[in-house]
Amino acid sequence: MAKKMSSEDKINDTTLHELLLMMDARLKHIEDISADNRAIIVKLVKQSNQVVEFLKQLELEVNDLEYGIEEPPPFGANLPSDKLEELKELFDDFKEKKDELKEFEKELKKHKGKLTPGQVGES
């Protein structure tokens, strides 16, 4: 252990060299500790990633076994053909109205300056 120094002590080359050596030793010790901590953190991250992967696998297997989960059938596979036809018509109407609304929005943007809010006119 190094000798204790007080504020009245004169620092000469020898004591300065001793102080620098002590500081160097302490810094090296801190570097070693941080390197050890870094290695431990890397190991913990790898281990936690492995645990997460294992739990994902386990969760999927449990769900499949418990509930007999299979791939869902494609949409409309168990619907009657008349219902599928109605859905197709509804979808086509939706697409058509969506296109009409886009055109209407374009027209509104063109004539934005000519419109007065709250005023109803004749067509």
C-alpha beads as a LAMMPS data file, in Angstrom:
LAMMPS data file: protein, C-alpha beads

123 atoms
122 bonds

1 atom types
1 bond types

-500.0 500.0 xlo xhi
-500.0 500.0 ylo yhi
-500.0 500.0 zlo zhi

Masses

1 110.0

Atoms # bond

1 1 1 0.000 0.000 0.000
2 1 1 1.277 3.466 -0.859
3 1 1 2.075 5.986 1.801
4 1 1 -0.526 8.594 2.689
5 1 1 0.135 12.078 1.437
6 1 1 -1.142 15.333 2.828
7 1 1 -1.568 18.669 1.124
8 1 1 1.590 20.052 2.758
9 1 1 3.849 17.387 1.231
10 1 1 6.113 18.498 -1.556
11 1 1 5.813 16.507 -4.789
12 1 1 9.158 15.605 -6.262
13 1 1 9.972 13.395 -9.223
14 1 1 9.960 10.201 -7.158
15 1 1 6.594 10.798 -5.517
16 1 1 5.107 11.965 -8.793
17 1 1 6.330 8.775 -10.464
18 1 1 4.835 6.683 -7.649
19 1 1 1.505 8.516 -7.964
20 1 1 1.417 7.956 -11.710
21 1 1 2.218 4.261 -11.265
22 1 1 -0.607 3.902 -8.725
23 1 1 -3.018 5.675 -11.064
24 1 1 -1.918 3.462 -13.941
25 1 1 -2.450 0.306 -11.866
26 1 1 -5.920 1.455 -10.828
27 1 1 -6.878 2.310 -14.411
28 1 1 -5.692 -1.114 -15.598
29 1 1 -7.733 -2.739 -12.844
30 1 1 -10.839 -0.785 -13.937
31 1 1 -10.203 -1.790 -17.570
32 1 1 -9.968 -5.455 -16.554
33 1 1 -13.218 -5.253 -14.598
34 1 1 -15.045 -3.591 -17.512
35 1 1 -13.711 -6.216 -19.952
36 1 1 -14.948 -8.975 -17.631
37 1 1 -18.344 -7.258 -17.353
38 1 1 -18.559 -6.939 -21.136
39 1 1 -17.842 -10.660 -21.562
40 1 1 -20.493 -11.540 -18.989
41 1 1 -23.058 -9.279 -20.714
42 1 1 -22.364 -10.917 -24.089
43 1 1 -22.849 -14.375 -22.563
44 1 1 -26.107 -13.286 -20.888
45 1 1 -27.485 -11.841 -24.123
46 1 1 -26.680 -15.036 -26.027
47 1 1 -28.249 -17.134 -23.302
48 1 1 -31.400 -15.005 -23.163
49 1 1 -31.751 -15.263 -26.954
50 1 1 -31.542 -19.045 -26.676
51 1 1 -34.172 -19.053 -23.937
52 1 1 -36.514 -16.912 -26.048
53 1 1 -36.101 -19.223 -29.050
54 1 1 -36.763 -22.263 -26.862
55 1 1 -39.892 -20.677 -25.376
56 1 1 -41.208 -19.761 -28.826
57 1 1 -40.777 -23.361 -29.924
58 1 1 -42.385 -24.688 -26.766
59 1 1 -45.343 -22.304 -27.011
60 1 1 -46.087 -23.334 -30.602
61 1 1 -45.930 -27.033 -29.756
62 1 1 -48.224 -26.632 -26.732
63 1 1 -50.816 -24.649 -28.701
64 1 1 -50.820 -27.159 -31.517
65 1 1 -51.195 -30.121 -29.180
66 1 1 -53.767 -28.620 -26.812
67 1 1 -56.121 -27.067 -29.281
68 1 1 -55.564 -29.157 -32.379
69 1 1 -54.731 -26.021 -34.356
70 1 1 -54.507 -26.549 -38.071
71 1 1 -54.039 -24.165 -40.908
72 1 1 -57.198 -22.122 -41.410
73 1 1 -59.147 -22.898 -44.551
74 1 1 -58.901 -20.366 -47.373
75 1 1 -61.416 -17.544 -47.229
76 1 1 -64.833 -18.593 -48.462
77 1 1 -64.047 -22.300 -48.631
78 1 1 -67.054 -23.232 -46.515
79 1 1 -69.451 -20.536 -47.823
80 1 1 -72.235 -21.343 -50.268
81 1 1 -71.709 -20.116 -53.823
82 1 1 -74.568 -17.597 -53.612
83 1 1 -72.949 -15.948 -50.565
84 1 1 -69.619 -15.819 -52.390
85 1 1 -71.361 -14.161 -55.333
86 1 1 -72.933 -11.569 -53.012
87 1 1 -69.556 -10.852 -51.436
88 1 1 -67.965 -10.456 -54.857
89 1 1 -70.671 -7.988 -55.918
90 1 1 -70.269 -6.053 -52.665
91 1 1 -66.522 -5.887 -53.181
92 1 1 -66.941 -4.697 -56.783
93 1 1 -69.387 -1.990 -55.652
94 1 1 -66.926 -0.895 -52.990
95 1 1 -64.086 -0.637 -55.533
96 1 1 -66.285 1.322 -57.946
97 1 1 -67.413 3.783 -55.272
98 1 1 -63.851 4.198 -54.093
99 1 1 -62.782 5.156 -57.615
100 1 1 -65.724 7.556 -57.904
101 1 1 -64.754 9.193 -54.608
102 1 1 -61.195 9.675 -55.833
103 1 1 -62.478 11.381 -58.958
104 1 1 -64.815 13.548 -56.858
105 1 1 -61.917 14.577 -54.595
106 1 1 -59.889 15.579 -57.657
107 1 1 -62.780 17.726 -58.896
108 1 1 -63.125 19.350 -55.482
109 1 1 -59.439 20.186 -55.458
110 1 1 -59.712 21.747 -58.924
111 1 1 -62.625 23.986 -57.906
112 1 1 -61.628 24.617 -54.301
113 1 1 -61.409 28.378 -54.808
114 1 1 -64.905 28.581 -56.305
115 1 1 -66.615 26.859 -53.366
116 1 1 -68.131 28.741 -50.463
117 1 1 -68.557 26.684 -47.289
118 1 1 -72.161 26.389 -46.078
119 1 1 -73.654 27.590 -49.356
120 1 1 -75.842 25.211 -51.371
121 1 1 -76.281 25.901 -55.047
122 1 1 -78.081 24.455 -58.006
123 1 1 -76.516 21.795 -60.128

Bonds

1 1 1 2
2 1 2 3
3 1 3 4
4 1 4 5
5 1 5 6
6 1 6 7
7 1 7 8
8 1 8 9
9 1 9 10
10 1 10 11
11 1 11 12
12 1 12 13
13 1 13 14
14 1 14 15
15 1 15 16
16 1 16 17
17 1 17 18
18 1 18 19
19 1 19 20
20 1 20 21
21 1 21 22
22 1 22 23
23 1 23 24
24 1 24 25
25 1 25 26
26 1 26 27
27 1 27 28
28 1 28 29
29 1 29 30
30 1 30 31
31 1 31 32
32 1 32 33
33 1 33 34
34 1 34 35
35 1 35 36
36 1 36 37
37 1 37 38
38 1 38 39
39 1 39 40
40 1 40 41
41 1 41 42
42 1 42 43
43 1 43 44
44 1 44 45
45 1 45 46
46 1 46 47
47 1 47 48
48 1 48 49
49 1 49 50
50 1 50 51
51 1 51 52
52 1 52 53
53 1 53 54
54 1 54 55
55 1 55 56
56 1 56 57
57 1 57 58
58 1 58 59
59 1 59 60
60 1 60 61
61 1 61 62
62 1 62 63
63 1 63 64
64 1 64 65
65 1 65 66
66 1 66 67
67 1 67 68
68 1 68 69
69 1 69 70
70 1 70 71
71 1 71 72
72 1 72 73
73 1 73 74
74 1 74 75
75 1 75 76
76 1 76 77
77 1 77 78
78 1 78 79
79 1 79 80
80 1 80 81
81 1 81 82
82 1 82 83
83 1 83 84
84 1 84 85
85 1 85 86
86 1 86 87
87 1 87 88
88 1 88 89
89 1 89 90
90 1 90 91
91 1 91 92
92 1 92 93
93 1 93 94
94 1 94 95
95 1 95 96
96 1 96 97
97 1 97 98
98 1 98 99
99 1 99 100
100 1 100 101
101 1 101 102
102 1 102 103
103 1 103 104
104 1 104 105
105 1 105 106
106 1 106 107
107 1 107 108
108 1 108 109
109 1 109 110
110 1 110 111
111 1 111 112
112 1 112 113
113 1 113 114
114 1 114 115
115 1 115 116
116 1 116 117
117 1 117 118
118 1 118 119
119 1 119 120
120 1 120 121
121 1 121 122
122 1 122 123
